[in-house]
Amino acid sequence: MLTTVQPLRHDQQTPACPPVLGLPSAPLVATRYRGLSLSSHFQPIFSIAHGRAVGYEGLIRARHADGTAEPPATLLAMPGNGRESLELDRTCRTLHVHNFARQATGQAWLFLNLNSQYLVSEQPDIGFTHNLLQSTGIAAHRLVIEIIESEVGDQAQLKRFISHFRELGCLIAIDDFGAGHSNFDRIWDLEPDIVKIDRRLIQDAGHSRRVERILTGMVSLLHEAGSLVVVEGVESEHEALVAIAANADMLQGFYFAKPQARINTGQSFANTFDSLLRGQQWQSVKRSADLRHYVRELEGLFQQAVANFAANQQFEQSSGLLFGDPRTARCYLLNEAGYQVSRNVYGAHYQQQMNARFAPLLCGDNANWSHKHYHYRALKQPGVIQISRPYLSVADSRMCITLSQTVRLGGTLYVFCCDLDWQEQ
């Protein structure tokens, strides 16, 4: 049975509501807005490492008197101006905090979307959230304020409000990052505790290795900035595995749970995440095996070329042994310091594919590749063939794999390198 709460104006304090924590039988609350009944739904956010929900995002649900649902986007478009939008925004937040306080949630976070655009433009009294927390008994450190940074033009004013929420003890999350006009410079500036990756990115990464690499790089950059990362919109096992491989910290999406009015803390997801982690490890092993399989036939030719060079000291002639395989792109020789001491030697078939737009990069004479993994790994294990992971070659801006191995001629150590063209699988 739902208890009715009246909508709040911007200058009203939240109504008294006893802090009913840990009582799953406590009645939930609802409110009316322009003929609609508004209620809260909560979608769990899972820590990959812990295998359990560590937070819940409050989502508004609207229904007509006959029970038909009104899409949230339609509801949020109803206000006619900024002040009315702020009032509706506050009504939704009040509803979510009260309903969250009436359920057994332990120490889990409550993620609340905040319409930062109207918060900045209307410049309301900043005591609203403080009063709301006091009236419900929710500790400030359990509240995660979600903002969409691209919505706000007045960055200085936004930072002032963020500073206020931090002083209260709340966490700050950037929502829908990677969509629209999201910029990393705002991440450096706003220093969010959590960044939620837009769901479009995981959908695209689930179908493209290129986007998957972009996602991995984005997560790495956000970690370097000091932010935890949530991948939202996960709707399949494959997308969950991609997010785990990208080193995300938390996941949210229909694959795990749909939003519900009642928070189900009794449901265990430990087995689900154990299975996902095993699956991700298996995929990692499989990719390594696929890479080995891709170069297996060439390893023998590469060993022959290296041995031939050690015996005859004719690098171009020795490289020619490798160009019978159409995957061979180029060969080049580095010294121990990483400097390229030979010209790039190309197979005839690959020369036909070379892109003149990258002409300034095609000549590797005297280039220094000491910072590349294929050089320092070869030096670390002398005489052992090293196989790199696929990477973008600066030589022609194409994906490749590099085979490398040390060769000692007299008292001088060299690294024999061979790049293989890597087509996205």
Buried (B, 14 or more C-beta within 10 A) or exposed (E): EEEEBEBBEBEBBBEEBEBBBEEBEBEBBBBEBEEBBBBBBBBBBBBBEEBBBBBBBBBBBBBEEEEEEBEBEEBBEBBEEBBBBBBBBBBBBBBBBBBBBBBBBEEBBBBBBBBBBBBBBBEBEBEBBBBBBBBBEBEBEBBBBBBBBBBBEEBEBBBEBBEBBBEBEBBBBBBBBBBEEBEEEBBEBBBBBBBBBBBEBBBBBBEBBEBBBBBBEBBEBBBEBEBBBBBBBBBBEBBBBBBBBBBBBBBBBEBBBEBBBEBEBEEEBEEBBEEBBEBBEEBEEEBEEEBEEBBEEBEEBBBEBBEBBBEEEEBEEBBBBBBEBEBBBBBBBBBBEBBBBBBBBBBEBBEEEBEEEBEEBBEBEEBBBBEBBBBBBBBEEEEEBBBBEBBEBEBBEBBBBBBBBBBEEEEEBBBBBBBBBBEEE
